[in-house]
Each structure stands twice: as structure tokens, then as C-alpha cells.
Amino acid sequence: MPHPARITAVETFVVSLPRDVPYLGPLGPGESINERGYFVRRGNRTIYPSTDMSVIVKVTAADGTVGWGETYGIVAPHAVTAIIDDVLGPVIVGRDPRDVVVIQEDLYDLMRVRGFGGGYYVDAIAGVDIALWDLCGKLAGLPLAKLLGGQRMDRIPAYVSGLPRAQLDERVALARDWVARGFDAIKYAAAVSHQGIVAEMRALREALGPDIKLMVDLHWKFTAAEAIQLIGELAPYRPYFAEAPCAPEDVEGLAQVAARTGVPIAAGEEWRTIYEALPRLERRSVSVLQPEMGHTGVTQFLAIGRLAVAFHARVMPHASIGVGIFQAASLHAAATLPNVPYHEYQHSIFDKNLRYVTTTMRCEAGFYHLPDGPGLGVEPKPELWNFVVKR
């Protein structure tokens, strides 16, 4: 009979959850949803789904204990599930899930000589890694934060991410509403700032006063020179940080932006491993790291977070499309780090999708509250399976 902690099955599911307003806000001029359900934001030339697409990973141990994971399935989600079903899952069946860090490293090694150090392959590893950590927590009877070495916070300050309204006056009104609810930090998206990026920062600062922290996501829109000029124009309105000012592959450009502006630079939602974070930190290109749990998994999230500590940088985790499983993992991991002043709050996704999971996790009055229970503290409800996309 197999040891009760041995992995006996790894399963994947793609879910597509409906939403009324597209991600980041109403479609802009020249934007439309294609026959596959995707649209391209002209503001940052990036493709998004018209629904909330995600990949769920289920890992079962010999005693029937189940660990749940989640990773990015925003576009072409079956690319992720194919990697897990065909490569990663069969390799780890029979392994002890309590060797989760070793397993993560082994899975990364499988394809590193073939150039797969990122993208769908590492996203797939992230989903498996999160599920294994959930399983470990359940087998040990401990919340993930305790299992990771120590919980510093029961709740984490949250910044409001996105003002999904069509017009600037509507976005300002929405920001005021969030401040009235107890939030003191707000980020807007340059990709849909159709009335002007500087004009939006100015309007928000005038409306919200001097004490509210304002951030702007520049969505990789600019060259380094353009970003330096733009951030200089934003500087009088005291941005808390400027995110993703130039293309992710422009490592030297990002360093130039950081060196020649007085505004903290944030980046990292697209990074998946410490191998991407290290050269940026060495060049002092960023002072705020934004690891995305759906890309990194718990193991690499913590590695990046600890690396940030060594470079005296802050960590403000990214949070995007999902049903709440990798969000819970992100909160647990963030709660163990000493350098997390805020965690991103994607309110247009997080709040509505919580209906599909059982959890005490919530975000209210400016704070995330960590979920209770062993492992992640999140379990899919039966209703979630009504939205599984058939292969």
C-alpha cells in the first residue's frame, strides 16, 4: 500500500467565469472581442480574455487528502494544462508532496536545457507548486504561513488596483468611494487612461488630497527616454510608485529610468523566477518588486521576496485574474516577509469570484484578512465546476 503522503493523481481544469465589464474597464476606441473571446488593449498592445479564465490544479495524496493550486490561464489555458497533464503530473506521481521545494526544482530542471525558463512551462510549475504547498499544510495541520516559517501579519494593507470606468470624472468618483471605504492607496492604469496619464494623476491628487498614496501602472508602454520624461511630469503629484515603465526585456532601460527619476519604480509581475529578478536588483532598477503568485508559485515567490530583502527593496505582490486560490497563497507567503507594505487588490476580480470558493479570506476597510484553516484555507465550491471549459 502506498505511503499516505505519496502523490497518486494530478488533475487540471480550465474555468471561465463571466464578468460584466472587461478587465481594466470598458472597451476603448477600436477594441472588440474576437471569436475566441479575446480582445487587445490598444493602450498597451496586450491581449486579455473577456471572461476570467484560470487553470485549477488538483493534487491528491494516497490517503485522499487534496491540495488545490491555481495558475494563469488568461489566454490559451490548455497550453498550461497540456504541460501539467503530459509532463509534470506523471513525473511527480509517487513522490512525497512534503518534498515540495525539491519537486519545484526538479520540475524546473526537466526542460531548462530546452529554453523553457519562463512562460507557460513555469506557469504550469507554479500551479503544481501551490497545490503541493496546500497539500503539505493539510497533512501537517498548519496554515501555509506557519508552514513557511512564521506569520508576521494577520492582515495585510491593500491598495486598490484599477478604476474601471469609461470617463475620468467617473474614475475620480470611484476613487473617492474607495477612500470612503477605508482604503488609503489607489493605482490607475495608463493603458485605459484615455484622457491623459498626467491629467488623471492630477485629477486624483486634487480630489483625494495629499495623504492618499497614488500609483500608476504604465503597462510597459514607453521607451526609457519617454518614461523618464513622463515620470518627471508626474513627479509633482508625488506618485507612490510608477509601475512597468518600459518593455520587460529592456533591462538596461529600466535601470536608466530608476537612476534618472526620483519616483520609486515597481516591476516584476511578469517574472517567474529569481533568475529574472536578480539582474534587475543588481542594477538597482527597481525599489518595489511585484511577484505574481500565479506565475511564480510559492517556492519562487518566497525566493524573490527574500532576495528583495537582501537588496533593501520592498515587495508589493501583484494580483490578477483568478478564483482566489493563488490569491490565498500570495497572502500567506506575503505575511511571512518583513518588507510588504501593501498587497495589490484587484477588486473587480477578487470580490466577485469569491462566491466560487469557501474561505474566510476577504478584503475590507483597507486590509486583506488571511484565510483560516490548514494549507491555503480555500476550497472550490461545487458551483465552480459549472464553469469548466471542456477540452
N, C-alpha and C positions, 0 to 999 in steps of 0.2 A: 504493500500500500504506500502511495507517495506521501512524503512528509507534508503535514498540514499547511506549511508555508510555501510549498512549491507552486509555481505558476502552472495552471492547467489550461487556460484559454485566454486569448486576446481577441477582442471584437471591436469593430468600428462602426459608427453610424454618422451619417450626414443629416443635419437638421436644418430646415429653412423656416424661420419664424417671420410672420408677416409684420410689416410696420407701415404706418400711415404716411410719414414724411421720410424721404430718403436720408441716408446718413449725411450729416453736416447741414442739412436744410433742404428747402425746395429746390428743384432743378432750375438751373440758370439758363440764360440765353444759349441756344444751340445744343443743349443737353437733352438726351432722350434715352429711354430704356430700350435695349435691343431685344431680339427674340430669345436670347438666353437669360434675360433678366438682369443684365449688367448695364451700367452707364459710366461714362467717362466724365470726370470733373475737368472742365476746360481750364480751371484756375490752377490746377497742379498736374494735369495730364495723367491722372491716376484712375484706374478702373475700380468700381465698387459694385456690390450687389444691391438690388432693390429690396431684398429681404435681409434678415440677419442670418447669415449662413455660418455654420460652425461644425466642427468634427468632434464627436464624442468618442472616447476610448474607454472600454470596459475590460479590466483585467481581473480574472477570477483565480483564487487560490484553491488548493486541494480540499480545504475544509469548507469551501463555499463562500468565504469572505470575498467581497468585491471592492476593488478600487476603481474610482472614476477619474478620468482625465479629460482634457479638452485642449484642442489646438486650433490654429487658424484654418478656416475653410471658406474664406471670403470669396475667392474665385477658384474654379477648378478643384473643388474639395475632394473629388475622387482621386486626384493625384496623390493626396496625402493618405487616404485610406488604402490605396493600392500599395504604397510603400510599407505601411504597417502590416497589411494582410499578407503580402507576399514575401517581405524581407524581415522586418523587425519582430513581428509576433512569433513566427515559427522559431526564430533564433532564441527567444527568451523562455519559451515553454520548457518547463522543467527546472528553471533557475529559481533561486531563493529571492523573493522580492525585497528582502531586507538588505540585500547587496545592491541597493538602488544606485548609488554613486558609481560603483564598478560597472553596473549594467549600462548606465548612461555613457560612460567612457568607451565601453566595448562596442556599443551601437554606433558611436561616432567613428570609431576606428574602422568599422566594416567597409566604409566607402570613401575614406579620406583620400586615398591614392587615386580615386577617380574624379576628384574635384568637387565632391559634394560636401562642402564645408558650410553650407547655408541653404536657404530656400526651402522648398517643400520637404527635402530629406530631413533637415534639422528640425523643422516644424513637427514632422512626424515623431521624431525622437522626443520632442518636448511633451507631446500628448501622452506618450507612454510613460515618460518620467513622472509627470504629475499623477497619473493613475497609480504608479508604483509607490509614490510617497503617500498617497491616500491609503493604499493598502497597508503600508508599513505602520501608519498611525493607528489604523483599526486593529491590526494584530497586536500592537503594543498597548492599545487602550489610551493613547495620548493624542491631544490636538497636535497638528503639524508644527505649530510654532514651538511647542515644548520639545518635540522630537528633534527640531533643528538646532537646539542648543540653548534656548532661553527666550522668553517673551518679554520685550521691553514695554509694549503698549497693549492695552485692551481696546483702544480705539485710535484711529489714525486720522489726522486732519485731511480733509478732502478739498480739492479745488474743482470748481465747476468747469467742465470742458465742453465748449460749443454753445452757440446761441442760435439754434436752428430756426431762424425767422427770415423772411424774404427782404425786409427793409431795415435800414439802420435804426430808425426810431423804434421799431418793434424789437430789435435785438437789445437796444438800450433798456427798454421797458422790461424785457425778460431778465436782464442782468440785475436790475433793481429788485425784481421779485426774488431772485436767489439771495441777494444780500438781506432782504427782509426775512428770509427763512433761516438766517444764521450763518451763511457762508461768507468768507472774507477774501476769497481768491477766485478769479474768473479768467478763463482763457477763451479767446476767439480765434476763428480760423481764417487765415488770409485767402485760402482757396475760394471762399464764398463771400469775401469782403468786397462786394461789387461797388460800394460807394467810396472805396479807398481805404487802404490799410491804416494810414496815418490818421485819416478822418475818423475812423472807427475808434482808434485808441484815444484820440482827443475827446470824442463824444462820451466814451465810457468814463474817462477820468473826470470830466466836468460833471457828469451825472452822479458818479459814485463817491466822489470826494478823494482826499489824499491818502486815506488809510487802507483802502481796498487794494489788494495785490492784483495787478493786471498782467496777463501773459499773452503772447501772440504766437500761434503756430504758423510759420512761414512756408511749411509744406514743400521744402526743397525747391522753391520756385526760382531762386535767383543765383546769379554768379556771385563769387565772393565780393567783387567790387560793388555790384548792385546792392548786396546785402549790407555791406559796410555803410553805404550811403543811406539806405533805408533805415537801418537801426539808429544811425545818427539823428535822423528826423524824428524817430520815436522816442529817443532818449529823454527829451524834456518832460515826457509824461511818465517817466520812471517805470518802465516795464520790469516786472519781477524776473522774467527771463524772455529771451527770444529763441524759439524752437526751430530746429531744422532749417537754417537759413540757406543752405546750398546743397547740391546733389550729394547723396551719401558717399559716392565714390571719390568725391573731391576732398581727400583727406587734408591736403595742404591748404586748400581754400578755406576749409573750416578753421584751421589754425590761424589763418590770416584774419578772419572775421573776429575770432576771440581776442587776438592780440591788438586789434585796431578799433575795438569798440569798448565802451565802458559798461555795457549791459551783459549780464550773465547769459551764456549760451547753453542751450539744452539740446540734447540729441540722444539717439540710441534706441528708439522704438523698433527699428529695423535690424538691429544687431541681434545675433543669436548666441554668440559665444564670447569668451574673454579675448579670443584672438582678434576680434573686431574692436573691442573696447580698448585694449592695451595701447595700440599706436595712437589713438586719439588722446588718451590720457597722457601719454609720454610727451606729446606736443602741446599739452595744456589747451587743447581745442575745445574742451567742454568743462563747465563747472557744475552742470546738472546732468546726471545720467538718467535715462528713461527706459530701463529694461522692460520689455513686454513679455509677461509670463507665457502667453500663447506662442511666442517664438522661442523662448529660452528654456522653458521647463524650470522646475525648482532648482535643480543642481546648478545649471549655468546662471540662473538669476542670482543665486547666492554668491557664486564665484565673481560675477560682475560687481555685485554690491560690496563685497569685501575688498575688491580691487579699488573701487571708488574710495573706500575708507583710507587706503594707503596713499591715495593722491589728494586727500582732503577735499574731495568732491562730494556733492550731495546726491542723493538718489530720490527721484520722484517718479515712481513707476508709471508706465503707460498702461492704459486700459481701453480696449476697443471691443469689437463685436464678439459676443459670446453669450452663453446662457447662465453664467455665474460660477462655473466650476473653476476655470483658470483665474477668475477674479478672486475667489476664495483663497486659492493657492498664493496669489500675489499678496494678499493682505497678510496671510500667515508669515510668509517669507519676509515681507517688509517690516513686520512687527519685531523681527529679531535683529534688525540693523540699527546702528546708532546714528545714522545720518539721513533720516527720512522725515523732512518737514511736512510733506504733503504726498498724497496719492491721487492720481487723476480719477475723476468721477464723470464717466460718460453717462450722464443721466438719461439721455434719450434711449439708451440701450439697457442699462443696468436695471432701472426701475421696472420697466415693462416685462423684462424677461425673467425676473424673479418669480413670476407666477408659475413657472415651469419647474421649479426646484423647491425642495424642502430645506430650509435653512433659517437660522436666526440672524444671518448677515443682513445688514441694512446700511443705508447712508442717510443721515438726517442731521439737521442743525449744524452742518459744517464738519461732521465726523463720520467715518466708516466705523461700524462696530463689527469686530471679528466674529465669525460663526462659532457656536459651541459644538462640543462633541468630538469624538476621536477622528483622526485624519483631517480632511478638509472641512468637515461639518456641512457638506452639501450633498444632497441625493436627488437625482432626477425624479420628478413626479410622473405618473402614468400618462398624463396629458402631453408630455414632451414627445412621446413616441408617435403621436398623431401627425407630427411634422417631419418624420423621417423621409428623406428623399430616396426613392428606390433606385437601385443601380441599373 
